[in-house]
């Protein structure tokens, strides 16, 4: 893998792989949008290093070793890898919590080295934290949110990842992965899901509906944190949340026909959602609580930034 200059590649990677976030970034403060693109680029490249899909085993091993080097450098607080340097720079300029980056790396490694066969809700939520909630921790200082917003930022990551899982059930099954908890679908394997009969399709659709309903509580908690983000960035994050949540609504609008593959929100839908949000009529309403609901983090309370984690 070539190590492109981070500042040169961030926008290109965002354009290719982060269409919903890139759309929302147009509404951000320019400096913050640039740093958010850098952070997205780092997270994407970490994911690429972990995925073990290089042309040769030697290249896979080299990528894994690089990932472990970055992990060690982050724990040490210094290093020479370009991705480490970006994260350390953001730590110094924006007070990024690099412990969350370590948690992200651990989750990415675990997703590759162990079969992706989620068993129960606890395992689901810890997985969602590792690959997405941790990104919420990293993103909060980049958008100028104060520390009280971090649990809500985690919840936005958790909600988005649950939406991802709901959208990608068929695709994941085809790759031998199952992120729906086994206890929700009577222990169906990825192979069972890929060739599901009518009854099994209905059972899986019910689990997807359950997951999307679960995500709603996290989107609402995320909305509780929007007011803790300053200015234009608040609108941008809210737009991103509205757009991503709409994937679940579109899936439900297609009667949870998950076996047909991914659903997408077209650009016209994104523009409509952004217009509503910018006019003060956002799609996601807050929970109405004036504090973060610790119950939402009962499975992840020991992880960086979570409700119950010692920030000292």
Buried (B, 14 or more C-beta within 10 A) or exposed (E): EEEBEBEEBBBEBBEEBBBBBBBBBEBBBEEBBBBBBBBBBBBBBBBBBBEBEBEEEEEBEBBBEBBEBBBEBBEEEEBEBBBBBBBBBBBEEBEBBBBBBBBBBBBBBBBBEEEBBBEEBEBBBBBBBBBBBBBBBBBBBBBBBEEEBBBBBBBBBBBBBBBBBBBBBBEBBBEEBBBBBBBBBEEBEBEBBBEBEEEBBEBBBEBBBBBBEBBBBBBBBBBBBBEBBEEBBBBBBBBBBBBBBBBBBBBBEEEBEBBEEEBEBEEEBBEBBBEBBEEEEBBBEBBEEEEBBEEBBBBBEEBBBBBEBEEE
